[in-house]
Amino acid sequence: MTADQIKDLISAGLPCEYITLEGDGRHWYATIVSPAFEGLRAIQRHQRVYGTLGGKMLSDEVHALSMKTFTPAEWAQAQA
């Protein structure tokens, strides 16, 4: 899968204010900002993102996805 395909899947399943994705075609690194992360712990946020990928993780189309997840407020603070 390409970075654009993965970004499209994540964006289709999760309202994203900002998303970047880098990788080598097997190992991906994402930064995702979404209001849907409000009140969720890190593991719950990651589960929400994995949920947008459906069976892509299980079928090994996306081998590994490392991510940093932020609410819009957390992102604004991180950028300050």
Protein Blocks (a to p, Z undefined) as FASTA:
>chain_A
ZZklmmmmmmmmoccfbdcdddehlaccdddddfklgopafklmmmmmmmmnmmmlmnom
ambacdddddfklmmmmmZZ
